[in-house]
Amino acid sequence: MKTKINHLIILIFSILMHWTGLAQNKMVTGSITDSNGVPIPGANIIIKGFQVSSISDFDGNYSISANTGSILIFSSTGSMTIEKTVDQSSVINIILADEVSELKEVVVVGYGTMKKSDLTGSITQIKGDVLNTVTSSNPLEAVQGRAAGVAVLNNDSSPGASPKIRIRGNGSVSAGNDPLIVVDGFPLVNSNLNDISSNDIESMEILKDASSAAIYGSRGANGVILITTKKGKKGQNNLEIVGTSGISTPTRLPKTLDRDNFINFINTAYTNSTGKPVYSSTNPAPNINVNWQDEVIRNMAQMQNYSLSFSGGKDNTTYLLSGNIFSQDGIVEASGFKKMTLRTNLNHEYKPWLTVGTHLQVGRSQRDIRNNPTGDIFRYGWPTIPVKNPDGSWHYATEDPSISSYFEGTWNPVSEAAEMTNETSSDRVLGDVYAHFKPIKNVTFNTNFGVDVSNEKQYEYYTSKSTAGIGSGSTGTGSQYYRRQTSQLTDNILSYSNTWNDKHSFTATGVYSWQEYVYEDLGVRGSGFQNDATGANDITYADRGSITNSSNKYSSKLISWTARTSYAYDEKYLITLTGRYDGSSRFGDNNKWGFFPSVGLGWRIDKEKFLKDNATITALKLRASYGVTGNQEIGNYQSLSKLVKANYVYENNPIFGFVETIGNPDLKWERNIQYNVGIDLTLWKRFDLNLDFYQRQTSDLLYNVPIPTTSGYSSMLQNIGEVKNIGFEVTAKVQIIDSDFKWDVSTNFSKNKNEIVSLYGDVQRINIGSSSAGIAKYLIVGQPVNSVWARESAGIIKTQEQLTAYQQIRPTAKLGEEMYVDKNGDKIINNDDYMNIGSTSPDFFYGISTNLSYKNMTLDIYGQGATGLASDEDNNYMIFGENQIQNRNYIPTQYAYDRMWSPTNPNGNFPKAGAQEVYLSNRTNGDWNYFVIKNIKLAYNLSSIIKHSDWIKQLNVYVNAQNYINIANHRGYNPESGSVNSPYVKTMLVGFTAKF
């Protein structure tokens, strides 16, 4: 009886408590947004422990009835789940961050997508928002330092110049080493990405190993870059405006000699070299002090980037329409780049079994080019030469008889900017239409047709007052060239995907692909224009005898059959098999087709019982792959015998004729075999580590091999030799602090060893070329492809003892000149004494980035560097001047001038003014290193301030500082290449991103 009474009391108490809870029940409201402040429609809100739920509306707003003390669970697909306890407040606003598990991310692979956890190959993904941290004309510039194993080389820093990309080293000696670029499934033959806006890119995947790249067969040997553009999303309608504007200023400008120091230098140099000074009491220097570096390089130049996009979707249709305007003024006059692009991506589900759509981009760009505007400053930029004559006409030193003998041609870079036009304009259409069928369960069929058409015009004109015009008798000279590149593509993709028993996951894909590329050009050039007003627009105004014309046309076709299967057992054991059968018109009749297979294996150790739910090792996967890819980039018709125009004279009359070149019906692909072993590790859910070790072996290299001249020919394009690349890549990311204040750091570094394994026959060395300045390029077995060879410096002759000893090798040597190592001991310094001073490709390169955020403020910093570089540039006249190369007496920088050896500076480490027999060496061109802070971005999210606005969803403002910090152990303008052909700039930008 007592027990029953107790039960009754408990029941009554529970009912009272429930009534009390009802009395505390209230309506909780708020908004749900993502980390960028964009509303999330359809998010789920659940009261923990109860079957009570709600969802957010189109604007991310929600309401739910709950008790004080109840726990609300907020969740949305692709976002992290958050729990919040209901307190006294009736308003709870939630920010759902993106799901942090990288293994759940979807990665684009060739002809499809895969979960990152299922990958067996080596693929690096770079998100679009990362690319957008850098404002530039080409999206590839933002890749620099972001991906292990990917070297981005910016040798030309002028506006609109395209960087050079190398993935895991150089595999070829004469064919192309550029990666294949694929945009929305379209492999580009014209791989210039200046026509694409970074704001349109959703993600960029870089396929580095053969397992991932073999699906592109004969074009995958140098790696593949897949670019996926943004698309609209159902349930959202967004208007986004992005605006960025800033100022570029020159950086790394060396101090040049003023008038007094220059006169002292030039007189000393010519006295030491010829016994006679330039200026004297009978030939005094003009009383002027011109800084030619300042005359040519502007103090600042403007950069602007604006984008407008509409995106969204409803029911069965998603859309994106975007436009972009980019403009960059050059830091030197008459240079710059601007482009306008318009893109639309449309997808419509016409029936449950049929979806159709299109990707379409239209773009126009114009690049104003100054070829080497600054390179000759250290050659001819005497401070004692005026820019203009007293009558206002341009001054040329060759017109001054007192100094004309010291110059090799007319030079005035300021007049060149005013009196020349060199612009290239391009109109490009890139797009496709596609249909996606679902005929039966688990089976899909995609078919698409695409085109890439580029029309380019290059216009060049030098007025009668320009250096070229003076050289042609004070008349104008100009040209026009037209180029058209057309690529057509059709892909047909059949896929099957199924999962059964929650253990077995299987996907199979088959592809038939056809692509044709046609190139055409037409050009005309003339001189003797008497009227500069018309320029070269009417070529009939040129002197009839000077007019020349040219035209060309060629085409190529590629037909491919591809198959890929992937299988996963219990999400632990993974295998991917790929095979591609390519037929190319570029190769010989006996080798038109090639087969390129690959296999990738993966083991997710974290799914094993002994590691499952381990709090320390939260993810661990081993990868191994083997694959074969090819390289077809040798140009067209190389396997065929061709008729080439050759005029000859018969009985004093010119006769138009042809000669036949030699073909090679056995010509075939360069063959690239690659092995890769990788480890993907995550510790404590906050430290990610990716390690890759690879060996990439390229055989059947395409090279013009000398043949007996009795054949009537001197060489023949053949498949010979072998090149090997061995290296490792490390990528690490750590989340150091994760609270209101967040801090994470990412880094990557790569080491690659390139080596020529064999050439042809018993040949061990091929001379590619050498210069009288002291640089040579060879292909030598056991050495890298891009090796640079030069003398080994033994230092400056500073003492009589050193001079006496070195005069045994060079009897005419003098104090203050340079000594070189006599490697073979023959008492002669020549090419036999050259050493390998390094490679133009870095043997070690790295990137590092850090992100700090506190509430609405974020700070992103990232930098990139490389070591072990050598320069093969044999016309860097700043180096010539600093080191008095080749008896030229060119102008040193102030830095070098202060350190030149002289009787009053016996410890100088640079050759004396007018030094003889000084050449480029390991001292001047070897062992270069650099590091650049590429970008510092400070941003503030104003979404919390405007959260009650009915019309604006998100507003970010930011400041960017690009290239503001750079370190290099050389004095070239460009820290990455040492070039002085165009100035290097740092840029300060302000911008905003607004979503409505």
DOMAR-436470 format. One line per 3 residues: number of its first residue (from 0); their letters; for each residue y, x, z of C-alpha. Coordinates in steps of 0.02 Angstrom, whole numbers. Each point is the difference from the previous one (the first is absolute). Last residue first. Example, Ala and Ser with C-alpha at 12.3 -4.5 7.8 and 13.67 -1.06 7.14 Angstrom:
2
1	SA	-53/684/357  -172/-69/33
# end
This chain:
996
995	FKA	2037/1072/-2592  -47/182/21  129/139/17
992	TFG	-28/187/-15  149/115/28  64/169/-51
989	VLM	93/158/42  -35/164/-87  35/185/29
986	TKV	-70/114/-133  -38/185/-6  3/83/-169
983	YPS	-83/145/-91  99/69/-145  -75/21/-175
980	NVS	-65/155/-90  0/103/160  -188/-12/27
977	GSE	-79/61/162  -142/-126/-22  -7/-103/159
974	PNY	162/60/79  97/-45/-158  165/94/-6
971	GRH	-88/167/11  33/109/152  -177/44/54
968	NAI	-91/-14/165  23/-188/7  60/-125/129
965	NIY	69/-173/-32  89/-130/105  106/-136/-80
962	NQA	-126/-39/-136  29/-189/17  102/-80/139
959	NVY	-26/-188/7  99/-129/99  -67/-173/31
956	VNL	35/-186/14  -134/-132/17  26/-188/-17
953	QKI	-139/-129/8  -23/-187/-16  172/-56/-61
950	WDS	35/-184/-36  -17/-101/160  69/136/113
947	HKI	-61/-9/179  -90/167/-15  157/87/-61
944	ISS	19/120/146  -188/25/21  -16/34/-186
941	LNY	128/142/6  -132/135/-24  80/172/13
938	ALK	-48/150/-104  21/189/13  -83/93/-143
935	INK	-18/189/-13  -76/56/-165  -67/151/-91
932	IVF	12/123/144  -39/148/-112  -112/150/32
929	YNW	-19/152/-112  -106/153/-31  4/132/-137
926	DGN	-126/143/2  50/77/-166  145/3/-122
923	TRN	126/133/56  -104/115/111  -162/-33/-95
920	SLY	89/65/-153  133/-37/-130  60/164/-72
917	VEQ	122/141/38  7/142/-127  182/43/31
914	AGA	117/-44/144  174/-54/-54  50/-56/175
911	KPF	-127/69/123  -170/-78/26  -14/-118/150
908	NGN	-59/54/173  156/97/49  -30/136/131
905	PNT	113/128/-85  151/-116/1  147/118/-32
902	PSW	-99/98/-130  -53/-168/-72  -150/-113/19
899	MRD	38/-184/-23  0/-107/156  177/-72/-8
896	YAY	-23/-32/-186  -162/-93/33  81/-128/116
893	QTP	158/-10/-107  -110/-53/-145  -31/128/-135
890	IYN	77/-2/-175  -98/67/-148  -3/188/-31
887	RNQ	-136/-21/-134  -100/160/26  -163/-98/5
884	IQN	27/-86/168  154/45/101  -81/-72/157
881	EGF	124/-133/54  56/-27/-179  -173/-24/-74
878	IMY	-53/-109/146  152/-110/-33  -43/11/-184
875	NND	-164/-91/18  -60/36/-176  -177/63/31
872	EDS	-58/-151/98  -180/36/52  39/-37/182
869	ALG	-129/26/137  -48/-121/137  -101/42/155
866	TAG	67/-135/115  47/-182/-15  109/-129/86
863	QGY	32/-183/32  104/-101/121  10/-172/76
860	IDL	111/-84/125  4/-186/41  111/-73/137
857	TMN	-16/-182/47  111/-122/95  -41/-181/40
854	KYS	-102/29/159  -12/187/14  -77/92/-145
851	LNT	-51/177/-39  -93/50/-157  -54/176/-40
848	SIG	-48/84/-162  -83/163/-51  -51/69/-169
845	YFF	-99/151/-56  -34/126/-135  -113/152/-11
842	DPS	-52/93/-159  159/-56/-87  -11/-9/-190
839	TSG	110/128/-89  -125/129/59  13/164/94
836	INM	58/180/-23  -156/53/-97  31/185/-28
833	YDD	63/98/-149  -40/185/-16  -84/-15/-170
830	NNI	155/-90/-62  102/160/13  54/132/126
827	IKD	-56/173/-56  -56/145/112  -184/-40/-43
824	GNK	-44/-42/180  -81/-168/-38  106/-101/121
821	DVY	165/90/-27  98/-103/126  180/-36/-47
818	MEE	162/81/57  170/-82/-15  170/78/-32
815	GLK	126/49/133  -23/187/-25  -45/45/-177
812	ATP	-154/-4/-112  7/94/-166  -164/93/33
809	RIQ	-99/-160/26  -172/37/74  29/175/71
806	QYA	179/-60/25  -73/-110/136  -35/146/116
803	TLQ	171/80/-23  87/-167/27  -97/-40/157
800	EQT	44/170/73  182/-20/-52  9/-160/99
797	KII	33/-185/-34  -107/-40/-152  -21/-187/21
794	GAS	-171/-70/41  -180/27/-59  4/-157/-106
791	ERA	-161/-59/-79  26/-35/-184  -35/-173/-71
788	WVS	-136/-129/-29  14/-188/28  -161/-98/18
785	NVP	-7/-178/-64  -186/-4/-38  -49/87/162
782	QGV	-95/166/-5  -186/41/-4  -7/13/-189
779	ILY	173/38/-64  113/-116/-100  162/97/-8
776	KAI	186/-35/20  124/145/8  171/22/81
773	GAS	96/165/-14  167/-40/-82  -72/50/-170
770	SSG	-102/-158/7  -186/-30/-7  -118/-125/-80
767	INI	-169/-83/9  -100/163/6  -184/-43/17
764	RQV	-114/93/121  -186/9/36  -71/-25/-174
761	DGY	-189/22/-2  -27/-156/-104  128/-130/48
758	LSV	100/-28/160  -89/-5/169  26/-49/182
755	IEN	190/-19/-3  49/-34/180  108/-123/95
752	KNK	-2/-5/190  76/-155/77  63/-31/176
749	SFN	74/-167/49  103/-67/142  36/-170/72
746	TSV	103/-63/144  41/-162/87  93/-29/163
743	DWK	23/-162/98  127/-56/126  33/-173/68
740	FDS	122/-54/135  -27/-179/50  -177/61/27
737	DII	-117/110/-102  29/186/27  -92/143/-85
734	QVK	-77/-94/-147  -85/142/-91  -28/28/-185
731	ATV	-98/141/-80  -40/47/-180  -94/160/-40
728	EFG	-50/61/-172  -120/139/-50  -20/107/-153
725	INK	-102/73/-140  59/-4/-181  -106/79/-137
722	VEG	36/37/-182  -131/26/-138  -12/74/-172
719	INQ	-4/-65/-177  14/-156/-107  79/48/-166
716	LMS	164/-8/-96  -11/130/-138  98/159/-29
713	SYG	60/122/-133  -53/-89/-158  -58/56/-173
710	STT	-177/23/61  21/188/-27  127/-13/141
707	PIP	-144/2/123  28/-131/137  123/-5/146
704	VNY	-33/-146/120  127/-140/14  -47/-80/166
701	LLD	-75/-161/66  -97/33/159  -183/-48/-9
698	STQ	-13/10/190  105/-62/146  -68/20/178
695	RQY	80/-93/146  -64/41/172  56/-107/144
692	FDL	23/-12/187  87/-153/71  55/-37/178
689	NLD	83/-161/60  60/-19/179  71/-156/81
686	FRK	61/-4/181  50/-166/79  -156/-108/14
683	WLT	-62/114/140  -61/123/-132  -16/-38/-185
680	LDI	-100/112/-117  -26/4/-188  -104/148/-59
677	GVN	-18/59/-179  -114/97/-116  46/16/-184
674	YQI	-88/75/-151  82/4/-170  -59/31/-177
671	NRE	136/2/-134  -49/10/-183  130/40/-133
668	WKL	-43/-120/-136  -73/47/-168  28/100/-160
665	DPN	-162/18/-98  79/-57/-166  123/146/10
662	GIT	139/6/-129  84/142/-93  171/-26/-77
659	EVF	25/-32/-186  153/61/-91  119/-110/-97
656	GFI	127/19/-140  179/-21/-60  46/135/-125
653	PNN	162/101/6  35/82/-168  15/188/-22
650	EYV	-156/5/-109  -97/-88/137  72/-7/176
647	YNA	-88/-83/146  22/-153/109  -126/-44/134
644	KVL	-25/-178/64  -155/-16/109  -160/-85/-57
641	KSL	-116/-29/146  -179/44/46  -48/-113/142
638	SQY	-44/31/183  183/18/51  44/-167/-81
635	NGI	104/-54/150  61/89/155  -109/92/126
632	EQN	3/-122/146  -182/-57/-3  -47/54/176
629	GTV	-164/-58/76  -77/-58/162  -165/35/87
626	GYS	-41/-54/177  -71/43/168  46/-80/165
623	ARL	-22/15/187  81/-102/137  -25/-3/189
620	KLA	80/-139/102  60/-11/178  103/-137/82
617	TIT	40/-41/183  -58/167/70  73/-11/176
614	AND	-34/-177/59  -173/-7/-78  -34/-181/-47
611	KLF	-141/58/-114  -31/185/11  -184/12/50
608	KEK	-37/-167/-82  57/60/-171  155/-83/-74
605	DIR	109/149/46  -110/108/-112  63/-85/-156
602	WGL	-102/98/-128  64/16/-177  -70/56/-167
599	GVS	87/17/-168  -82/24/-169  77/44/-167
596	PFF	-36/-7/-186  104/49/-153  -83/-21/-170
593	GWK	82/68/-158  18/-63/-177  80/76/-154
590	NND	-96/162/18  -79/42/-169  141/-80/-100
587	GFR	126/105/94  122/-65/130  166/-90/-1
584	SSG	-67/-169/-58  -71/-27/174  -158/-89/57
581	DYR	-27/-20/185  -156/-51/98  41/-27/184
578	GTL	-120/0/146  29/-43/182  -112/-13/152
575	TIL	67/-41/174  -106/11/157  35/-52/179
572	YKE	-102/-4/159  81/-76/153  79/-168/-45
569	DYA	-173/-77/33  -59/71/-165  135/32/-129
566	YST	-23/6/-188  117/46/-141  -30/-11/-186
563	RAT	109/63/-141  -20/-12/-188  114/56/-141
560	WSI	-2/-10/-190  148/83/-86  90/9/-166
557	LKS	147/120/-22  109/9/-155  129/125/-60
554	SYK	153/-4/-112  117/114/-95  168/-10/-87
551	NSS	134/127/-42  170/14/-79  126/137/-34
548	NTI	171/21/-76  118/141/-43  183/-11/-50
545	SGR	90/167/-15  21/0/-189  84/-170/1
542	DAY	133/53/125  7/-140/126  95/-162/-31
539	TID	-158/-76/-73  -74/7/177  101/-150/55
536	NAG	-25/-18/188  7/188/21  175/-4/74
533	TAD	116/-123/-85  158/64/85  -52/183/-16
530	NQF	57/7/-181  -46/149/-109  -185/-9/39
527	GSG	-72/165/-63  -169/-20/81  -152/-112/-25
524	RVG	-156/-66/81  -116/-147/-38  -149/-68/93
521	LDE	-142/-124/-14  -139/-26/123  -161/-99/14
518	YVY	-137/-6/133  -144/-124/3  -121/-26/146
515	EQW	-152/-111/-3  -101/-63/148  -166/-93/12
512	SYV	-90/-39/162  -167/-81/43  -30/-10/187
509	GTA	-147/-42/113  14/-26/187  -135/-21/132
506	TFS	27/-40/183  -129/-11/140  12/-35/186
503	HKD	-160/-11/101  -4/-32/186  78/-169/37
500	NWT	-161/-74/-69  82/4/-172  161/65/-74
497	NSY	43/-19/-184  111/70/-137  -23/-4/-188
494	SLI	132/63/-120  32/-6/-188  155/91/-64
491	NDT	68/-9/-177  147/118/-31  114/3/-151
488	LQS	134/131/-29  138/39/-123  112/153/11
485	TQR	154/23/-107  116/150/4  153/0/-111
482	RYY	115/147/-22  169/16/-83  96/162/-18
479	QSG	184/23/-39  89/164/-28  164/91/15
476	TGT	117/140/-54  189/-3/-7  107/126/-91
473	SGS	88/156/62  -100/114/-116  -175/-38/60
470	GIG	8/114/153  163/-80/50  -87/-168/-2
467	ATS	-144/64/107  123/66/130  94/-164/-4
464	KST	167/-28/-86  -75/-68/-162  -92/-130/104
461	YYE	-181/13/53  -103/-158/-25  -171/-55/61
458	YQK	-81/-171/-4  -179/-31/54  -64/-175/-28
455	ENS	-157/-71/79  -100/-156/-33  -142/-28/123
452	VDV	-135/-132/-20  -137/-24/130  -115/-144/-42
449	GFN	-130/-100/94  -148/-115/-27  -103/-67/142
446	TNF	-172/-68/40  -72/-29/171  -172/-74/35
443	TVN	-56/-50/174  -171/-34/75  -37/-42/182
440	KIP	-26/-185/-38  6/-44/-183  125/6/-144
437	KFH	145/71/104  121/54/-136  158/107/13
434	AYV	114/4/-152  127/135/-36  163/36/-87
431	DGL	71/175/-3  159/98/16  107/151/-36
428	VRD	156/-12/-109  110/154/-14  171/40/-69
425	SST	51/182/13  163/96/-15  13/189/-10
422	ENT	172/79/10  75/165/-50  186/-7/-33
419	MEA	105/156/-13  182/55/8  50/-37/178
416	AES	-157/65/87  -9/149/-117  182/40/32
413	VPN	-39/21/184  -156/101/-39  99/131/-98
410	WTG	-104/125/-94  9/75/-175  -135/131/-26
407	EFY	-75/163/62  144/55/110  50/175/56
404	SSI	67/45/-173  128/-140/13  91/88/143
401	SPD	158/75/-75  -22/-95/-164  28/-170/85
398	ETA	-72/-133/-117  -175/31/67  64/-50/171
395	YHW	25/-179/-55  152/-98/60  18/-184/-36
392	SGD	168/-55/-68  142/-46/117  131/114/-80
389	PNK	-13/122/146  -187/21/-35  -127/-98/99
386	VPI	-141/36/124  70/172/39  -107/159/8
383	TPW	34/119/146  -120/-91/116  -141/54/-119
380	GYR	-127/-139/-24  -102/82/-138  -174/30/72
377	FID	9/-70/175  80/-158/-70  -132/-4/-137
374	GTP	-120/-114/93  130/-131/44  -2/-127/-140
371	NNR	-182/35/-48  -20/-146/-119  122/-137/43
368	IDR	-81/-168/-30  66/-177/4  -147/-115/34
365	QSR	0/-182/-49  -125/-133/54  -51/-174/-56
362	GVQ	-141/-100/75  -106/-153/-29  -148/-34/113
359	LHT	-135/-131/-15  -154/-38/103  -82/-162/-51
356	GVT	-108/-141/61  -148/-114/-21  -124/-69/126
353	LWP	-154/-100/-49  -147/-67/103  97/-106/124
350	KYE	111/-48/-147  170/61/-56  23/118/146
347	HNL	164/80/-54  56/180/24  169/68/-57
344	NTR	69/176/20  174/24/-73  98/160/-16
341	LTM	174/47/-61  58/180/-3  168/85/-22
338	KKF	19/188/-5  128/137/28  -3/188/-6
335	GSA	132/134/7  75/152/-82  164/28/-92
332	EVI	80/93/146  -109/84/130  -52/-86/162
329	GDQ	-80/-131/-110  38/-183/25  -146/-108/54
326	SFI	-13/-184/-43  -138/-125/36  2/-185/-39
323	NGS	-152/-105/44  -59/-176/-39  -139/-103/74
320	LLY	-97/-158/-35  -158/-31/99  -113/-151/-11
317	TTN	-145/-91/79  -75/-162/-64  -139/-116/55
314	DKG	80/-92/146  161/93/35  57/176/-26
311	GSF	127/131/42  111/132/-73  180/22/-57
308	SLS	64/178/-13  166/91/-10  13/188/2
305	YNQ	147/121/9  0/190/-3  155/109/-6
302	MQA	29/188/-2  173/79/-11  46/181/-30
299	MNR	91/127/107  91/165/-2  -34/29/-183
296	IVE	-89/153/-66  66/88/-155  170/60/61
293	DQW	-64/35/175  -136/115/-67  125/77/-118
290	NVN	111/58/143  150/64/-98  114/131/77
287	INP	144/47/-115  109/156/-18  -83/58/-159
284	APN	-93/164/20  91/156/-57  -48/90/-161
281	TSS	104/160/-2  3/9/189  -185/-35/1
278	YVP	-124/-142/-18  -173/13/-75  -46/167/77
275	KGT	-78/142/-104  -147/113/42  -124/-118/-83
272	SNT	-117/-57/141  87/62/158  175/-27/-70
269	YAT	-55/-168/-67  -62/-59/169  144/76/99
266	NIF	130/-84/-111  -93/-165/8  -20/6/188
263	NIF	177/50/46  72/-126/-122  -116/-133/73
260	NDR	48/39/179  184/-17/-44  -18/-158/-103
257	DLT	-113/-97/119  -188/20/-2  -108/-156/19
254	KPL	-58/-82/160  -168/-81/-27  -11/-188/-26
251	RTP	-144/-66/104  72/-176/-2  99/-104/-122
248	TSI	61/-172/53  -75/-169/-35  90/-158/55
245	GST	-77/-167/42  -39/-179/-42  -150/-107/40
242	GVI	-21/-187/-20  -156/-105/19  3/-188/-22
239	ELN	-152/-108/34  -19/-186/-37  -161/-63/75
236	NQG	-101/-158/-23  -159/4/102  -151/-115/14
233	KKG	-96/93/-132  44/182/-25  92/79/-147
230	KKT	-55/164/-74  51/181/21  -53/138/-118
227	TIL	-160/101/13  5/182/-52  -161/98/-20
224	IVG	15/190/-12  -154/86/-72  -66/177/19
221	NAG	5/147/-120  -174/-29/-72  22/-189/-9
218	RSG	43/-23/-184  -173/21/-76  -79/-115/128
215	YIA	121/-122/81  -139/-63/116  -27/183/40
212	ASS	159/0/105  -74/-67/164  -158/105/1
209	ADK	90/144/-86  117/29/146  187/-28/9
206	LIE	37/-182/-36  181/-28/54  43/-179/46
203	MSE	179/-63/-9  52/-162/83  111/-153/-20
200	IDN	118/77/-127  147/-103/-64  129/85/112
197	SSI	-53/168/-72  70/-57/-168  -95/50/-156
194	DNL	79/73/-158  13/174/75  -189/-4/10
191	NSN	-29/107/-155  -188/-4/-31  6/-46/-185
188	VLP	-189/-14/-19  -3/-122/144  -162/-79/60
185	FGD	36/-187/28  -87/-72/154  160/-52/88
182	VVI	75/170/-41  -124/141/-30  54/183/0
179	LPD	-124/133/-57  30/167/84  88/144/-89
176	NGA	-98/161/-32  4/-11/-190  -103/114/-111
173	SVS	34/187/-11  -67/86/156  -76/-151/86
170	GNG	-50/-45/178  164/28/90  3/-42/184
167	RIR	-62/-143/106  118/-129/-73  150/73/-92
164	IKP	155/-104/-36  155/62/-91  163/-87/43
161	SAG	98/-97/-130  183/42/-34  115/-153/2
158	PSS	143/87/88  -15/192/4  -111/79/134
155	DNN	-123/83/-119  -145/93/81  -46/-149/107
152	LVA	-185/34/27  -103/-136/83  -164/73/65
149	VGA	-132/-126/50  -143/66/106  60/-89/157
146	ARG	116/-145/-39  176/-33/66  82/170/-26
143	QVA	72/-49/-169  -49/-180/-37  183/-55/7
140	ELP	36/99/-159  -136/-100/-87  108/-156/5
137	NSS	122/74/-128  187/-31/-2  21/36/185
134	TVT	35/-85/166  -128/57/129  -57/-119/137
131	NLV	-57/-116/-139  -163/93/-26  -48/-35/181
128	DGK	38/-186/-21  -111/-1/-154  -153/59/94
125	IQT	-84/166/-36  -190/-1/-11  -102/159/-13
122	ISG	-174/-8/-74  -148/118/25  -159/-92/-41
119	TLD	-127/-99/102  114/-147/39  -74/-147/95
116	SKK	115/10/152  150/0/-116  -52/-170/-62
113	MTG	-20/2/-188  103/-52/-150  -31/-15/-187
110	YGV	6/81/-172  26/176/68  29/-6/187
107	VVV	135/-94/95  -19/11/188  -15/-149/116
104	EKL	38/39/181  -130/-41/132  -37/183/35
101	ESV	185/30/31  -10/-102/159  181/-28/48
98	EDA	8/-183/-48  180/-32/-45  115/-41/144
95	LII	22/-180/59  174/-23/75  6/-152/114
92	NIV	142/-106/67  -38/-99/159  122/-138/48
89	SSQ	-32/-120/146  36/131/131  -74/-20/174
86	DVT	-154/99/-48  -134/-29/-131  -112/154/-11
83	KEI	-8/88/-168  -151/65/-96  20/92/-166
80	TMS	-122/18/-147  41/137/-127  39/-54/-177
77	GTS	-99/-10/-163  -39/-184/22  105/-75/138
74	SFI	-15/-11/189  94/-58/155  -98/-36/160
71	LIS	95/-97/133  -48/25/183  42/-141/120
68	GTN	102/43/155  124/-142/-26  -97/-133/-89
65	ASI	-3/-26/-188  60/-117/-138  20/92/-164
62	SYN	143/32/-122  12/116/-149  126/80/-118
59	GDF	-54/125/-134  114/-73/-134  -144/-85/-92
56	DSI	-68/-71/162  -96/88/138  -170/-67/53
53	SSV	-57/-93/156  -146/4/120  -84/-85/148
50	QFG	-186/21/24  29/84/168  -50/168/75
47	KII	149/92/-74  130/-118/-69  -2/35/-188
44	INA	141/41/-123  -54/37/-179  120/70/-132
41	GPI	19/-111/-153  172/63/-49  54/175/52
38	PVG	189/22/-1  64/171/-60  76/106/140
35	NSD	-66/163/-67  -135/14/134  -62/-173/-47
32	TIS	75/-162/64  -52/-143/113  133/-119/66
29	GTV	16/-98/161  -45/-157/94  -90/-45/162
26	MKN	-2/-184/49  -38/-26/184  -143/-38/122
23	QAL	50/30/182  -35/-182/53  -161/10/-96
20	GTW	-47/150/104  34/-97/158  -109/-142/-66
17	HML	-137/128/-33  22/71/176  -17/-175/72
14	ISF	-157/-30/-102  -74/165/60  40/-41/181
11	ILI	-86/-170/-17  -155/83/-73  -4/133/136
8	ILH	16/-133/136  -142/-101/-78  -112/153/-7
5	NIK	34/35/184  -41/-180/44  -164/13/-96
2	TKM	-45/159/95  36/-83/167  -118/-142/-44
# end
